[in-house]
Amino acid sequence: MIDITLVIPAKNESESLPAVLEELSKFNVKKIVVMSENDLDTFNSIKKYNEQIIYQKGKGFGNALRTGINSVETQFFCVFNADGSFNPIDLKALRKKLLDGADFVFSSRYLKDGGSDDDTIITYIGNYFFTNLCNILFRLNISDVLYTYVMGSTKAFKSLNMKYDDFSFCVELPIKAKNKNFVLTDHPSFERSRIGGVKKVNEFKDGFLILISILKLLIFKK
């Protein structure tokens, strides 16, 4: 799978990222770790892996992903968390869906054979609300809009004019891809418990930002 580059946003992930890279060493994929230049603990924890590291100039999850994906040179990119929650055994199936004609494949915890060890009642309700809202407003027809285990065409991504620096990236990507008539599909995946560290998402604060972003994307089409 040398045509895939995993983009791994890492913020204070010294506890988990070494284990993630160790697991990924069994897969023939390229990797880019995106992190802050002053995150020395994370940097020092992965020195021995000699991975490509890109320092983000801005802040936020979306900013890290835009920075990383815009640096990808392979045909496909894949967002891959640094916390151990994504299972790399799904990579082959996601890639196959791209080869079969999809432009973006969104992993889903809510399809048959999917699931989560990390979901709470609050995140489940929030995701249910935002997924249905986006499907109604934008006809996305995907089942898990906030789960960012996403693989897609690098060329297609770079045409989307992505702008959001925060977790609104989760909805901006499928909405802008749909607006440009790219083919979207989903695939079941099981979200594992994170290895360590602190969860980055604030359900209420980030949920509010995502709602505002959806409304902006509805009004402003570009």
VEXBA-916032 format. One record per residue: x, y negated, z of N, C-alpha, C, CB in turn; residue in one letter. Coordinates in steps of 0.001 Angstrom, whole numbers, plus 524288, in hexadecimal, padded with zeros to 5 digits. Last residue first. Glycine has a CB too. Layout:
<pts>
      nu      nv      nw     cau     cav     caw      cu      cv      cw     cbu     cbv     cbw   residuo
       X       Y       Z       X       Y       Z       X       Y       Z       X       Y       Z         a
...
</pts>
This chain:
<pts>
      nu      nv      nw     cau     cav     caw      cu      cv      cw     cbu     cbv     cbw   residuo
   7B6D5   792F0   7FD70   7BC58   793AF   7FBF3   7BFC5   79418   800C4   7BE40   78F2C   7F874         k
   7ACCE   790BB   800A7   7ADC8   795C3   7FE0B   7B37E   796BE   7FCDD   7AABF   7960B   7F90E         k
   7A757   78C4F   80B8E   7ABA2   78B03   80803   7AD94   7900B   8058D   7B029   7881A   80AEF         f
   79F56   791CB   8109A   79E60   78C9A   80E54   7A273   78B34   80A3B   79E53   78872   8129D         i
   7A3AC   79B2B   81394   79EA6   79B36   810E4   79DBC   79603   80E17   79A30   79C4F   814C8         l
   7AC74   79825   818C6   7AD24   79B2C   813F3   7A813   79B95   810E4   7AF2F   7A0A2   81530         l
   7A7CC   7935D   82162   7AAE3   79039   81DBC   7AB8A   7930A   81887   7B043   78EF7   82014         k
   7A351   79C27   82612   79FEE   797E9   82432   7A2D4   79467   82055   79DE8   794A3   828D3         l
   7AC57   7A1AD   82896   7A878   7A3F7   82509   7A4FB   79FBF   822C3   7A526   7A815   827DF         i
   7B0E1   79ACC   82FC9   7B386   79BD6   82AD1   7AFCA   79E39   826D7   7B832   79F78   82BA9         s
   7A9F5   79B75   83819   7AAAE   7966F   83574   7AD28   79744   8301A   7AE16   792BC   838C9         i
   7ABB3   7A611   83ABA   7A68A   7A446   8390A   7A6EF   79F1B   83613   7A2E3   7A3AA   83DC5         l
   7B63F   7A5B2   83DCB   7B4B8   7A8D8   83944   7AF69   7A721   83733   7B498   7AEAD   83AB3         i
   7B58C   79F80   846B4   7B8A1   79DAB   8423D   7B72F   7A0A4   83D46   7BE7F   79E45   8435C         l
   7AF79   7A63B   84D0E   7AD6D   7A114   84B8A   7B051   79EFC   846C3   7ADE7   79D2B   8501E         f
   7B672   7AE97   84E25   7B15F   7AF71   84BAC   7AEF5   7AA4F   849DE   7ADAB   7B23A   84F6F         g
   7BE6E   7A9FE   853B3   7BF6F   7AB71   84E44   7BA5C   7AC98   84B61   7C30E   7B031   84E03         d
   7B8EC   7A856   85D4E   7BB7E   7A40E   85A87   7BC39   7A562   854C1   7C0CC   7A2D1   85D0B         k
   7B554   7B2AD   85F85   7B1B8   7AE4C   85F0D   7B41F   7A9B8   85C06   7B007   7AC7C   86475         f
   7BE1A   7B9B3   85F28   7B930   7BAE0   85C80   7B5CF   7B612   85B94   7B627   7BECD   85F9B         e
   7CA61   7B7B7   85BB6   7C6C0   7B5C7   85FAD   7C150   7B60D   85D4A   7C829   7B004   8617F         n
   7D458   7C08B   8584D   7CF45   7BE44   856F7   7CC6A   7BC84   85BDB   7CBEC   7C232   853EA         v
   7DD4C   7C591   85B9F   7DDC1   7C021   859E8   7D87A   7BD71   8590F   7E0DD   7BFE6   854EE         k
   7E03B   7CD1C   866BF   7DCF4   7CC74   86226   7DCB6   7C6B0   860AF   7D769   7CEA6   86320         k
   7ED35   7CEFE   86AC8   7E834   7CC75   86BB7   7E53A   7CBDB   866A3   7E8FA   7C724   86E51         v
   7F412   7DB58   86C47   7F399   7D5C8   86B51   7EE14   7D3DB   86C32   7F54E   7D485   865DB         g
   7F210   7E79E   86574   7F347   7E45C   869F0   7F2A9   7DEA7   8689A   7F8C5   7E56D   86BDE         g
   7EC99   7ED8D   85DF7   7F0BD   7EFEF   8611B   7F1DC   7ECBF   86604   7F5BA   7F081   85DDE         i
   7DEC4   7EDD4   85C63   7E3C8   7EB41   85BB1   7E7BC   7ED82   85F81   7E344   7E54E   85C71         r
   7D7DA   7F90E   85811   7D90C   7F55E   85C43   7DE56   7F2E5   85B48   7D8F4   7F819   861A6         s
   7D43F   7F96A   84A5A   7D689   7FB99   84F08   7D73A   7F766   85343   7DBC5   7FE25   84DBF         r
   7C9E6   7FA5D   841FB   7CD3E   7F69A   844B4   7CF2A   7F8F8   849D8   7CA41   7F166   845BB         e
   7C87B   8019B   836DB   7C7DF   801C1   83C8B   7CBDD   7FE20   83F0E   7C881   8076B   83EA7         f
   7C121   7FEFA   82B54   7C618   7FF1D   82E18   7C508   7FF21   833F2   7C99A   7FA69   82C89         s
   7BB46   7FFCC   81E9E   7BB22   800CB   82447   7C099   80123   826A5   7B829   805D6   82564         p
   7BB34   7F4F9   81603   7BCF8   7FA57   816EC   7BD1D   7FB48   81CC9   7C277   7FB5A   81466         h
   7B594   7ECBD   80BE4   7B78E   7EDE3   81116   7B8B0   7F3B0   811B0   7B3AD   7EC1C   8153A         d
   7B7E3   7E30E   801B0   7B5A5   7E7EC   803AC   7B7AC   7E8C6   80932   7B707   7ECAB   8000E         t
   7B6BD   7D9B9   7F791   7B79E   7DAD5   7FD10   7B52D   7E018   7FE74   7B559   7D66E   80087         l
   7BBE0   7D3C6   7EC9F   7B906   7D86D   7EE6A   7BAA2   7D9AF   7F405   7BA16   7DD34   7EAC0         v
   7B9F7   7C604   7EA85   7BD4B   7CA92   7EB44   7BA0B   7CF09   7ED7D   7C1F4   7C947   7EEEA         f
   7B48F   7BCA6   7E928   7B2BC   7C16A   7E675   7B6AD   7C5E4   7E690   7B172   7C024   7E0DA         n
   7B6B3   7B480   7EF2C   7B9BC   7B4DA   7EA53   7B8A6   7B9E6   7E75F   7BF8A   7B471   7EB82         k
   7B07C   7B66C   7F7B9   7AF3D   7B1DA   7F48C   7B220   7B1E9   7EF57   7B08C   7ACE3   7F783         n
   7B601   7BEE6   7FBFF   7B0E2   7BFC2   7F998   7AF67   7BB3C   7F606   7ACB2   7C081   7FDCE         k
   7BEC3   7B98D   7FFD3   7BF70   7BDB9   7FBEF   7BA45   7BECD   7F91E   7C17D   7C2CB   7FE91         a
   7BA28   7B305   80719   7BCA8   7B0AE   80282   7BD91   7B4BA   7FE3E   7C1D8   7AE21   80409         k
   7B67F   7BADF   80E12   7B2E2   7B714   80BB3   7B543   7B4AE   806C7   7B17A   7B2BA   80FA8         i
   7BF66   7C088   81159   7BB4F   7C314   80E39   7B7A4   7BF43   80B89   7B82B   7C6A8   811A0         p
   7C57C   7B794   81602   7C76D   7BB10   811F2   7C308   7BDB2   80EDF   7CAE6   7BF2E   8145A         l
   7BF51   7B2E7   81DC5   7C0DB   7AFE2   8192A   7C289   7B377   814BB   7C549   7AC18   81A85         e
   7BE86   7B9FC   825CB   7B9EF   7B92A   82276   7BB50   7B633   81D7F   7B5B7   7B639   82574         v
   7C8CF   7BA2C   829B5   7C5D4   7BF0F   82928   7C125   7BE76   82586   7C3FA   7C0ED   82E7B         c
   7CBF5   7AFF5   82B28   7CE25   7B2DF   826B9   7CADA   7B7B4   82593   7D3DE   7B477   827D4         f
   7C8AE   7ACFE   834A7   7C4ED   7AC58   83068   7C6D9   7AECD   82B59   7C3CE   7A699   82F8A         s
   7D0BC   7AD19   83B94   7CE51   7B227   83A6E   7C9F2   7B1BE   83660   7CC2F   7B489   83F69         f
   7D7F8   7A2A2   8352A   7D654   7A5A5   839BC   7D3D8   7AACF   83819   7D27B   7A278   83D10         d
   7D9F7   79D44   82C0E   7DE70   79F05   82F22   7DCE9   7A2A4   8339E   7E150   79A5E   83146         d
   7D492   79D39   81F35   7D3CE   79D5B   824DD   7D86E   79FC9   827B8   7CEE0   7A059   8262A         y
   7D645   79DC9   81449   7D7A4   79912   8172C   7D7A8   799AB   81D16   7D3FE   794DF   815BF         k
   7D898   7A35A   8079D   7D74E   7A40D   80D22   7D95B   79F72   8105F   7D999   7A940   80F31         m
   7D792   7A459   7FC8D   7D820   79F49   7FF23   7D661   79F9A   804D5   7D4F6   79B19   7FC3D         n
   7D755   7AD74   7F69E   7D2B9   7AC16   7F9C5   7D305   7A6C5   7FC6B   7D1E6   7B024   7FDD9         l
   7DF81   7B1CD   7F168   7DC14   7AE59   7EE65   7D7A9   7AC05   7F1A6   7D9CC   7B14A   7E9D7         s
   7E44B   7B8B9   7F7D2   7E6F6   7B3C3   7F6F2   7E3BD   7AFF0   7F3B9   7EC1A   7B4B8   7F448         k
   7DD93   7C160   7F709   7DDCD   7BE42   7FBD7   7E018   7B8DF   7FACF   7E106   7C114   80003         f
   7E00A   7C51C   7ED04   7DACB   7C324   7EE1F   7DAE1   7BFAA   7F2F7   7D6EB   7C7B4   7EEDF         a
   7EA6B   7C84E   7EE9D   7E934   7C43D   7EAC4   7E3E5   7C1DC   7EBCE   7E963   7C673   7E53C         k
   7E8F6   7D056   7F5D6   7EBF9   7CBB1   7F744   7EAC2   7C72B   7F398   7F1D9   7CCE5   7F730         t
   7DDA2   7D6F7   7F8AB   7E118   7D54F   7F477   7E3E0   7D04D   7F612   7DE04   7D481   7EF4F         s
   7DD4A   7DC92   805BB   7DB48   7DA1D   8010A   7DF72   7D8FD   7FD00   7D896   7D534   8026B         g
   7D84C   7E0CA   811ED   7DC23   7E173   80DC8   7D9EA   7DF0C   808D0   7DD8C   7E758   80CF5         m
   7D68B   7DE43   81F5A   7D4F3   7DD35   819F8   7D97A   7DE37   81649   7D2FC   7D78C   8195F         v
   7D28C   7DD81   82AA9   7D5B9   7E199   82826   7D410   7E1A9   82268   7D4F0   7E73C   82ADF         y
   7CC83   7D65F   83037   7D027   7D46E   82C32   7D3EE   7D890   82A20   7D342   7CFF4   82E60         t
   7BF7E   7D52C   8328C   7C3E8   7D8DA   83335   7C7C5   7D7D2   82ED1   7C203   7DEC5   83326         y
   7B6E6   7CF46   8308A   7BADE   7CD0E   833F7   7BF99   7D094   834D2   7B87B   7CBCC   83919         l
   7AFE0   7D4C5   82A47   7B267   7D028   82816   7B6DA   7CE0D   82B7F   7AE65   7CBEE   82743         v
   7ABDD   7DF7F   8271C   7AEFF   7DE09   82BAD   7B250   7D94D   82A53   7B282   7E2A9   82D83         d
   7A6F6   7E282   81DE4   7A47D   7E3EA   822DF   7A771   7E224   827BD   7A3D3   7E9AA   8231A         s
   7A31F   7DB6F   8124A   7A6F5   7DE5C   81553   7A4E5   7DED5   81AE7   7AC7A   7DBA4   81535         i
   79D5C   7D4BE   80BA1   79C64   7DA68   80BA2   7A0F9   7DD6C   80DFB   79B57   7DC56   8060F         n
   79CD8   7CA13   80960   7A1E3   7CCBF   8097C   7A14F   7D2A9   8090F   7A4CC   7CB61   80E74         l
   795B0   7C1C3   807D6   79507   7C6E2   8054B   79A34   7C9E2   80507   792CA   7C62D   7FFBD         r
   79594   7B8A1   80D52   79965   7B90B   8091A   79930   7BE3B   80629   79EC2   7B846   80B42         f
   78D85   7B910   814B9   78EC9   7B411   8123A   79222   7B4AE   80D54   79194   7B093   81612         l
   78D30   7C3CB   81795   7887E   7C111   815CF   789E6   7BC33   812A7   78510   7BF92   81A7E         i
   7977D   7C5DA   81A8B   7950E   7C90A   81673   79032   7C66D   81445   793AB   7CE72   81890         n
   798CF   7BE99   8228B   79BE7   7BE18   81DC0   79991   7C14D   81948   7A18C   7BFCE   81EC0         c
   79198   7C2B0   829D9   79121   7BD51   827F3   7940B   7BCA9   822CE   79339   7B970   82C0A         l
   795A7   7CCA1   82BB2   7908E   7CC14   82929   78FBB   7C699   82707   78C34   7CD6B   82CF9         n
   79F3A   7C9B5   83057   79F1F   7CD08   82BB0   799F4   7CC6A   828CF   7A001   7D2CC   82D2C         t
   79C15   7C3EB   8390C   79F07   7C15F   834E4   79F08   7C497   82FDA   7A49C   7C065   836AB         f
   79670   7CBB0   83EF6   79415   7C6B8   83D62   796EF   7C45D   838B6   7941D   7C2DC   841F4         f
   79DE9   7D385   8405F   798E8   7D4C5   83DD8   7965A   7CFCB   83BC5   7952D   7D796   841B8         y
   7A578   7CDF4   845F0   7A6AC   7CFDA   840B7   7A1BA   7D134   83DB0   7AA3A   7D49A   84108         n
   79FDF   7CC01   84F29   7A1E9   7C7BD   84BF8   7A30E   7C973   84675   7A6C5   7C585   84E63         g
   79DEC   7D62B   852C0   7997F   7D2C0   85168   79B59   7CE4F   84DDE   796E5   7D080   85670         i
   7A86D   7D970   8543D   7A4E0   7DC58   850D1   7A055   7D8E6   84F0F   7A2CB   7E13F   8539F         y
   7AC3E   7D26A   85B74   7AE84   7D26B   85635   7AB09   7D55C   8525C   7B3FD   7D4DC   8564E         t
   7A595   7D529   863EC   7A5B1   7CFCC   861E6   7A7E5   7CFB5   85C5B   7A8F8   7CC39   86583         i
   7A7BF   7DF85   865D0   7A26E   7DE28   86449   7A243   7D8AA   861F1   79EB9   7DE89   86902         i
   7B42D   7E204   85F88   7B0EA   7E122   8641F   7AB76   7DFC8   8624B   7B32E   7DCBB   867A8         t
   7BD7E   7EA52   85958   7B8BD   7E72C   85901   7B623   7E6AB   85E5A   7B4E9   7E995   8550E         d
   7C567   7F172   859F6   7C672   7EC31   85BE7   7C19A   7E8BC   85C03   7CA91   7E9A7   8589D         d
   7C455   7FA6D   854F4   7C58B   7FAF2   85A7F   7C5F9   7F598   85D14   7CAA0   7FE06   85B3E         d
   7BB38   7FC98   84AC7   7BECD   7F918   84D74   7BF7F   7FAA2   8532B   7BCDB   7F37E   84D12         s
   7B86C   80133   83D97   7B778   800AC   8432B   7BB7B   7FD26   845A6   7B77E   805F9   845CF         g
   7B447   80967   832BF   7B724   80519   83512   7B60F   804E6   83AE5   7B5AD   7FFE5   83277         g
   7ADA9   810FF   82F77   7B321   81290   8303E   7B694   80E0E   83216   7B554   814C9   82B35         d
   7A572   807A8   8299B   7A60A   80CFF   82B7E   7ABD4   80E82   82B62   7A2BB   810DB   82825         k
   7A92D   7FA6A   82CFD   7A78A   7FE69   8294B   7A802   803CA   82BDF   7AADA   7FE24   82435         l
   7ADBE   7F437   83460   7A82D   7F55A   834ED   7A5EF   7F8CC   830A2   7A537   7F062   83515         y
   7B779   7F0C3   832D8   7B6B0   7F3F6   83779   7B124   7F622   837BF   7B7DD   7F0CE   83C59         r
   7BD90   7EFDA   826A3   7B8D5   7EF1F   829BC   7B898   7F2EB   82E46   7B408   7EFC0   82656         s
   7C5EF   7E89D   81E17   7C510   7ED03   8219F   7C071   7EBCB   8252E   7CA09   7EE33   824E5         s
   7C3EF   7E43F   811C8   7C37B   7E2A0   81739   7C25C   7E76A   81A99   7BF1E   7DE6F   817E5         f
   7CACA   7E1C5   80683   7C84C   7E5E8   80993   7C882   7E454   80F4E   7CB06   7EB57   808AB         v
   7CA40   7DB17   7FA7D   7CB35   7DAD1   8001A   7C83A   7DF32   802CB   7C995   7D56B   80257         f
   7C87C   7DEC2   7F094   7CC81   7DAC2   7F144   7CE0B   7DA24   7F6FF   7CA9A   7D58B   7EF1B         d
   7C669   7EBC2   7EB7B   7C541   7E78F   7EF2F   7C9C3   7E3A0   7EF47   7C446   7E9CF   7F4BF         a
   7C9F5   7F3C7   7E4D7   7C75E   7EF36   7E2AC   7C5F1   7EADD   7E664   7C2BA   7F0DF   7E023         g
   7D01C   7FBCD   7E819   7CB2A   7FD3C   7E59E   7C7FE   7F883   7E3D0   7C7F1   80071   7E958         d
   7D7F8   7F6DB   7ED4B   7D93E   7F93C   7E844   7D45C   7FACB   7E543   7DCB6   7FDFB   7E911         l
   7D24B   7F46D   7F64D   7D43C   7F03D   7F2ED   7D57E   7F260   7ED7E   7D920   7EDA4   7F55A         l
   7D0A9   7FE5B   7FA35   7CC14   7FB34   7F8BB   7CDB2   7F68D   7F55B   7C92B   7F944   7FDAA         k
   7DAE4   80154   7FC6E   7D7FB   80413   7F850   7D347   800E1   7F68D   7D62F   8097B   7FA3E         k
   7DD44   7FAE2   804F2   7DFEE   7FA0F   7FFF0   7DCED   7FCA0   7FB7B   7E589   7FC38   80026         r
   7D71A   7FFAE   80C93   7D620   7FA3F   80B17   7D885   7F91B   805BC   7D85C   7F678   80F41         l
   7DBE0   80980   80D2E   7D671   80921   80B6E   7D511   80390   809C1   7D2BC   80AEF   80FC8         a
   7E5E0   806B0   810F6   7E558   80975   80C00   7DFD2   808F4   809CC   7E6BF   80F38   80CB2         k
   7E3BE   8020E   81ACE   7E616   7FF12   81686   7E53E   801A6   81133   7EBE4   7FE62   8177E         l
   7E063   807B7   82345   7DC63   805A4   81FB9   7DEB4   80324   81AD5   7D90E   801AA   82290         d
   7E8BD   809C6   82972   7E6E6   80E17   82629   7E2BA   80C48   82252   7E4C0   81282   8298E         i
   7EAC6   8013E   82FDA   7ECE9   80139   82A86   7EB36   805D7   82726   7F2B9   80124   82AC9         p
   7E160   7FB1E   8372C   7E3B4   8003C   83638   7E5B3   80082   8309A   7DFB2   804AA   8374A         n
   7E21E   7F044   83FB1   7E11A   7F248   83A6E   7E3F7   7F775   839A9   7E2CF   7EE43   83637         f
   7E5D3   7EDD7   8499C   7E047   7EF2A   84908   7DEF4   7F167   843AA   7DCFA   7EA62   84A02         s
   7EFCD   7EA47   84B7D   7EEE7   7EFE7   84B79   7E952   7F193   84A90   7F0A6   7F215   85069         g
   7F1C7   7DFCB   84A59   7F064   7E1AC   84F91   7EF4C   7E782   84FDF   7EBBC   7DECB   85176         d
   7F31D   7DB0F   84100   7F7E3   7DC72   843D3   7F6C0   7DF10   84908   7FB30   7D7A1   844B7         a
   7EB0D   7DE76   835EF   7EBE5   7DC3A   83B18   7F0D3   7DE54   83DB3   7E73A   7DD49   83E86         n
   7EBF2   7DB47   82902   7ECC4   7DF9A   82CAC   7EE33   7DD5D   831FE   7F11C   7E366   82AAC         f
   7E729   7D946   81C83   7E79C   7D6FB   821B9   7E800   7DB77   825A3   7E2D3   7D34B   82300         v
   7EDAE   7DC30   81112   7EA2D   7DE47   8150D   7EB37   7DB7B   81A32   7EAE4   7E449   815AA         c
   7EE85   7DA73   80329   7EFEC   7D8FA   80881   7EC2A   7DBBB   80C36   7EFBE   7D2E0   80949         f
   7F37A   7DEDB   7F6C7   7EF83   7DEC2   7FADE   7F1D4   7DCD2   7FFFF   7ED1E   7E433   7FB98         f
   7FC48   7DD26   7F095   7F714   7DCC6   7EE43   7F2D3   7DC22   7F265   7F5F8   7E197   7EAF9         q
   80600   7D523   7F771   803DE   7DA0B   7F56C   7FE4A   7D93D   7F35C   803EC   7DE4B   7F9BA         t
   808AA   7CBFA   7FC15   80A08   7CC87   7F690   807F6   7D198   7F439   80FE9   7CC48   7F5E6         e
   80447   7C2CB   80583   80448   7C82D   80399   80573   7C846   7FDBB   7FEF9   7CADA   804BF         v
   802D5   7B900   8090F   80841   7BA90   80829   808AB   7C015   805EB   80B53   7BA39   80D3A         s
   7F880   7B810   80B26   7FA83   7B4E4   806D6   8003A   7B608   805A5   7F9DC   7AF26   80814         n
   7F809   7BE2D   8140C   7F5FB   7C046   80F1E   7F7EF   7BD20   80A77   7EFFD   7C04E   80F30         i
   7FCD9   7B777   81BC7   7FEEB   7BC96   81A62   7FD23   7BE76   8150F   7FD62   7C07F   81E69         g
   7F6A7   7AE6D   81BFB   7FC52   7AE19   81B46   7FE86   7B344   8195B   7FEFC   7AC81   82063         t
   7ECEB   7B2D4   81E22   7EDC2   7AFFB   81935   7F392   7AF98   817FE   7EB53   7AA75   8197D         r
   7EF1F   7B6F4   82820   7EDC6   7BA69   823C4   7EE75   7B7B3   81E84   7E82B   7BC55   82452         l
   7F145   7ADFE   82E04   7F52E   7B229   82D99   7F414   7B5A5   828EA   7F54C   7B572   8329C         a
   7E7C6   7A8C2   82D0B   7EC81   7A664   82AF8   7F0C6   7AA7A   82A36   7EE6A   7A20E   82E98         n
   7E132   7AF7E   8327A   7E06F   7AEA6   82CE5   7E53C   7AC57   82A56   7DBCF   7AB21   82BF9         g
   7E585   7AE7C   83CAE   7E532   7B387   83A0D   7E4B6   7B2E7   83428   7E098   7B6A3   83C24         f
   7EDFE   7A36B   83FA8   7E906   7A620   83F0B   7E95B   7AB14   83BD2   7E52C   7A292   83CA2         g
   7F5AA   798FC   83A39   7F3F2   79C35   83E91   7EEE3   79F01   83D22   7F335   798E1   84386         k
   80067   7975B   83121   7FBC4   795A7   833E1   7FA7A   7993E   8386C   7F734   7955A   8302E         g
   808DF   79CEC   82DD1   809BA   7977A   82F30   80513   79545   83230   80AC0   7943E   82A49         k
   80D0F   7A9B3   830F2   808E5   7A633   82F3E   809E5   7A0B1   83137   8038F   7A828   83126         q
   81778   7B0C0   82C1D   815BC   7AD5A   83057   81189   7A9A5   82E4F   81A64   7AA40   832AB         y
   8185C   7BDCF   8289F   81741   7B889   826B6   81539   7B55A   82B4B   81335   7B898   82212         i
   8208E   7C893   82763   81DBE   7C51B   82AF4   81D14   7BFD0   8285F   820A8   7C491   83040         i
   82203   7D56F   823BE   821C3   7D013   821D8   81E6F   7CCD7   8258F   81F89   7CFDC   81C38         q
   828B8   7DD7C   82D4D   8244B   7DC2B   829F2   824AB   7D687   8280A   81F1F   7DD06   82CE0         e
   82FA7   7E32E   833BC   8318C   7E059   82F26   82D2D   7DF29   82B40   835D2   7E379   82C79         n
   82E9C   7E899   83CD3   82B88   7EA66   83852   82CE9   7E786   8334B   825C2   7E9BE   8396F         y
   833FB   7E401   844E5   83639   7E8C3   8429F   8335C   7EA9C   83DC3   83639   7ED10   8469B         k
   82D8F   7DB82   84811   83280   7DAAD   8454E   8345B   7DF87   84267   836AA   7D8F4   8491C         k
   82494   7DB10   84DB7   8246B   7DDE5   848C0   82971   7DD54   84597   81FDA   7DC04   84586         i
   825F2   7D552   856A7   823DB   7DA9B   85741   8241A   7DDC4   85239   81E4A   7DA5A   85923         s
   828EF   7CB7B   85381   82CEB   7CEF4   855AC   82B04   7D49D   8560A   82E91   7CD08   85B0D         n
   81F0E   7C78C   85040   82371   7C80E   84C98   82773   7CBFE   84E9E   82611   7C2B4   84BB3         f
   81979   7C76A   859A8   817BA   7CAC1   8555F   81C2E   7CBAE   85184   812FF   7C84E   85291         t
   81FB3   7C027   85F24   81EC5   7C55F   86149   81D17   7C928   85CF9   81A94   7C527   8659E         d
   81F69   7B6F4   8594D   82444   7B9F6   8598A   82377   7BF77   85BA5   82834   7B724   85CE2         l
   818E7   7AF85   8530F   8171B   7B450   855A0   81BAD   7B82E   855EF   8125C   7B6C6   8529C         d
   81B81   7A708   84D36   81D0E   7A6FB   852BE   81B1E   7ABBE   855C9   81B08   7A215   85553         n
   8177B   7A8AC   8436E   81D2B   7A8C7   843FB   81ED9   7A8F3   849B4   81F91   7A406   84153         e
   80CB1   7B153   84299   80EC1   7AC37   843FB   8149B   7ACA3   844F4   80BF0   7A9FD   848D6         s
   80B0E   7BA2E   8379A   80B34   7B8CA   83D20   80D29   7B335   83DD3   80EAF   7BC9D   8402A         m
   808AB   7C4F4   83008   80823   7BF44   83045   807AE   7BDB1   835FC   80349   7BD53   82D0D         v
   80EFA   7CEC4   82958   80D33   7CD1F   82E87   80D28   7C72F   82EA6   810C7   7CF64   832F8         v
   80C5E   7D6A0   81EF5   80DE2   7D151   82050   80B9F   7D026   825B0   80BF2   7CD41   81C1F         i
   80FED   7E248   81866   80D9C   7DFBA   81CE9   80FC6   7DA35   81D75   80EA0   7E2E7   821E8         k
   80CD3   7EC8D   80F46   80FE3   7E80E   810E1   80D07   7E555   8155E   810D1   7E43C   80C35         k
   80BD1   7FA67   81146   80987   7F556   81019   80D5E   7F111   811B8   8042F   7F4A5   812E9         v
   80B1A   805F8   8136D   80E5D   8034E   80F94   80BC8   7FE41   80DC9   80F6D   806E2   80AE1         n
   80AE3   80965   820CA   807F2   80808   81C19   80B5B   804BD   81876   802DE   8050E   81D89         f
   81041   80A74   829C4   80EF6   80F5A   8270D   80C1E   80E5C   821E7   80B9A   812D4   82A90         k
   8109B   800F9   82E36   81561   802C4   82B9A   81474   807D5   82893   819C1   8038F   82F9B         s
   807C6   7FF2E   833F3   807B0   7FDC2   82E6D   80C7F   7FF9F   82B77   80735   7F7F0   82DE3         l
   80B23   801F7   83DEB   80726   80519   83B4F   8071D   80413   83572   801C3   803F6   83DA0         e
   81231   7F9BE   83F85   81406   7FF29   83FBA   8102A   802C6   83CF1   814CA   800ED   84576         e
   80B9E   7F132   83F4D   80F82   7F1CC   83B29   811B0   7F752   83B03   813F0   7EDE3   83BE5         l
   805F7   7F352   8488D   80346   7F2EA   84386   8071E   7F3BE   83F09   8008F   7ED8E   842FE         v
   80DBB   7F2CA   85015   80AFD   7F7C2   84F47   80822   7F7CF   84A14   8071F   7F8C5   853BB         a
   8108E   7E80A   84F30   8145E   7EC37   84E17   811BD   7F17A   84D11   8182D   7ECC2   852A6         p
   806C7   7E2DC   8520C   808B5   7E2E4   84CAA   80CEB   7E707   84B9D   80AD8   7DD98   84B59         l
   80486   7E2F8   85CF4   801E9   7E694   85958   80483   7E711   85408   7FC6D   7E4E3   85894         s
   80A64   7DBDC   86299   808EA   7E0C0   8651A   806F1   7E4D3   86135   804C7   7DFBB   8692B         e
   80B58   7D316   85C95   81010   7D61F   85DAA   80ECF   7DB6F   86004   813A1   7D31D   86151         s
   8043E   7CBC8   858B0   80318   7D15F   85821   807E7   7D4C4   85913   800EA   7D279   852B5         e
   8027D   7C0D1   8573E   80360   7C31D   85C68   8020D   7C8F5   85C70   8001B   7C03C   8608D         n
   7FD1D   7C2E0   84B94   7FD8E   7BEB5   84F79   7FDEE   7C13C   854D9   7F8CB   7BAD7   84F2D         k
   7FDC1   7C62C   83EC6   7FF7E   7C7D2   843F7   8002C   7C310   8477F   804AC   7CAF0   8439B         a
   7F80F   7CB86   833AA   7F875   7C6D8   836EE   7F9B7   7C873   83C82   7F353   7C39A   836BD         p
   7FCA3   7D218   82992   7FBC1   7D322   82F23   7FC63   7CE11   83239   7FF99   7D764   83133         i
   7F972   7D73D   81DFB   7FA71   7D225   8205D   7F8D1   7D299   82615   7F763   7CD94   81D75         v
   7FEB7   7E0D9   8160E   7FBB4   7DFD5   81AC6   7FD53   7DA8A   81CFC   7FC81   7E440   81EE3         l
   7FE1F   7E26D   808CA   800F6   7DFC7   80CF8   7FD43   7DEE4   81188   80354   7DA84   80B09         t
   7FE56   7EC5A   7FF3C   7FB89   7E9D9   8038F   7FF67   7E732   8073A   7F831   7EDE3   80695         i
   80381   7F255   7F83B   800C2   7EDD8   7F610   7FD9E   7EAFA   7FA3B   7FD2E   7EF91   7F1A7         d
   80752   7FB1B   7FCA7   80AE3   7F6A6   7FC82   80862   7F1CB   7FA1F   80FC0   7F810   7F977         i
   8033C   804B6   80000   80000   80000   80000   80361   7FB14   80000   7FC56   7FFFC   804BF         m
</pts>
